[in-house]
Amino acid sequence: MSKFATCLWFDSCAEEAVRFYTTVFDRAEIKSMSYYGGVGQDVHHREKGSLMTITCCLDGLELMGLNGGPAYSLSPALSLYVSCSQDSVVESLYARLSESGSVLMPLDRYPFSEKYAWVTDRFGASWQLNVSGRPEESEQRVAPCLMFTNQHQGRAEEAIELYTSIFEDSRVGYLHKYEEGELKPGLVKHASFTLSGQRFIAMDSPIDHQFTFSPAESLIVRCDSQDEIDYLWEKLTADGGRPDHCGWLTDRFGVSWQIVPRVIEEMLTCQDEARKDRVLSALMRMIKLEVGELEKAFS
């Protein structure tokens, strides 16, 4: 189980979407599933026993689908960036992922790529598909891509500096900026960085879009202690970030995070309904998660 997972919020089609994704990628498997219990139905309005989350691994990326209801919609501001070694792979992914979806940038040759496309699939998730021979991209072919646009335009470099400063085993792989004569010199055109071994992509958008970051896409961080939860919570809510409920927060750049103890997935996939319901009941009363209280509820 890796340090990070990327969570996509769906209304009711999380299982259908995630199972579809595992048929699209060669290296893919379902890792775990959790289900709603009898607690909190006045909040989440989900039927007891219905799917809550489904987690899979796609070419090195852990992806979680959450059936959260209609409150939030997926946004292209956080897309899944797929680095491919061959044209034929991009072509196959483009055909599968764009079917019954929409095309933001058609499959074509661009100044920055021999073959590239940007699509939104039929479930609302956004994908960037690119032929790339970068050696660091061989193990993790799919990476979360953060696009800083509208009120957050021009903050990609600041965000990368913050994230790489607070997570261990972090580094910037490359950071390319727009140059004189291009759209907006100084903004980040494309950057790659790793946090605790997980690869991310970031870019500024030099144009205005009708979208920005949404809680429908969040980055899950699995923490090993309460001290780690407290530390990350403080750093990510500082200087304009804001806490939410159940371990969720939004940082100063508008990116949503779930800061959770590593043991929470074992608790929520437990077959003992009474123990799981006690954990959910405790969790729903929390803003920042408290490991001791969750473990007490689970005992």
C-alpha positions, 0 to 999 in steps of 0.5 A, spaced: 500 500 500 503 506 497 503 513 501 498 516 496 492 514 493 488 519 488 480 519 489 475 520 484 468 522 487 462 519 483 455 519 484 453 512 484 458 509 478 464 508 482 465 501 481 463 501 474 468 506 472 474 503 476 472 496 473 472 499 466 479 502 468 482 496 469 480 493 463 483 499 459 490 498 462 495 492 462 497 492 469 491 493 473 487 490 479 482 491 484 485 492 491 479 493 496 472 495 496 468 498 502 461 498 503 456 503 507 453 501 513 447 503 517 451 509 520 450 516 517 445 515 512 442 522 514 448 525 511 450 521 505 443 518 503 446 511 501 443 505 502 446 500 507 450 495 504 451 499 497 458 500 495 462 506 498 469 505 495 473 501 490 480 502 490 485 499 484 492 500 482 493 502 474 500 502 472 503 504 479 498 509 481 493 507 486 486 510 484 480 510 489 473 511 486 468 513 491 460 513 491 459 520 494 452 522 491 451 528 487 454 534 491 461 535 487 463 534 479 469 531 477 474 537 474 479 537 468 483 541 473 486 534 476 487 529 470 490 523 470 496 523 466 499 517 462 506 516 459 506 511 453 512 509 450 509 507 443 504 511 439 499 504 438 498 505 446 496 512 446 491 510 440 488 504 444 487 508 450 484 514 446 479 510 443 477 506 449 477 513 454 474 517 449 468 513 447 461 516 449 466 521 453 468 528 450 475 530 447 478 537 450 484 536 445 484 531 439 489 526 438 494 529 434 502 532 434 503 538 438 509 542 439 510 539 445 509 532 443 509 527 437 502 524 439 498 527 445 490 527 447 486 530 452 479 527 454 474 526 459 471 519 459 464 517 460 464 517 467 467 524 468 474 523 469 479 527 465 485 523 462 492 526 458 495 521 454 502 522 451 508 519 448 514 520 452 520 516 453 522 519 460 526 513 464 523 516 470 516 514 468 517 507 466 514 504 473 509 509 474 505 510 467 499 514 470 500 520 475 495 525 478 496 532 474 494 538 477 493 544 473 493 551 476 488 555 473 483 562 474 485 564 481 490 559 482 494 561 475 501 562 476 502 558 483 504 551 480 511 552 482 509 555 489 505 549 490 511 544 488 515 548 493 510 547 499 509 539 497 516 537 496 518 541 503 513 537 507 513 530 504 519 525 505 523 522 499 521 528 495 524 531 489 523 535 483 524 531 476 524 537 471 520 544 471 519 547 464 517 554 464 514 558 458 519 563 455 519 569 452 514 569 446 510 564 449 503 565 452 505 567 459 513 567 460 515 565 467 509 560 468 510 553 469 509 549 462 510 542 465 513 540 471 514 533 474 515 531 481 515 526 486 512 526 493 514 520 498 516 516 491 509 518 488 510 521 481 506 528 480 505 532 474 503 540 475 502 546 470 499 553 470 494 554 465 495 561 461 488 561 459 482 562 463 477 556 463 470 554 466 473 549 471 478 549 477 480 544 483 474 540 486 473 536 492 471 531 487 478 530 486 482 529 492 489 526 494 489 521 500 495 521 504 496 515 509 499 517 515 503 512 520 502 516 526 498 522 529 504 526 529 504 525 522 497 527 521 498 533 525 504 535 522 501 535 515 494 538 517 498 544 520 502 545 513 496 544 508 491 548 512 496 554 513 496 561 509 489 560 506 487 553 507 481 550 510 479 544 514 473 540 512 470 534 515 472 527 516 479 528 515 478 532 508 482 539 507 483 544 502 490 547 501 491 554 499 491 552 492 484 549 492 487 542 492 483 537 496 486 532 501 484 526 505 489 526 511 488 519 514 491 514 518 494 508 514 489 503 519 483 506 516 482 502 510 482 496 514 477 498 519 472 500 513 473 494 510 472 490 516 467 484 516 464 486 523 459 491 521 458 493 529 466 495 529 465 498 522 459 502 524 462 505 531 468 507 526 464 511 521 460 514 527 466 516 530 469 519 524 463 523 522 464 527 528 471 529 527 474 534 522 482 532 523 482 525 524 484 522 531 487 515 531 486 514 538 479 515 538 478 511 531 482 505 534 478 505 541 471 505 536 474 499 532 476 495 539 
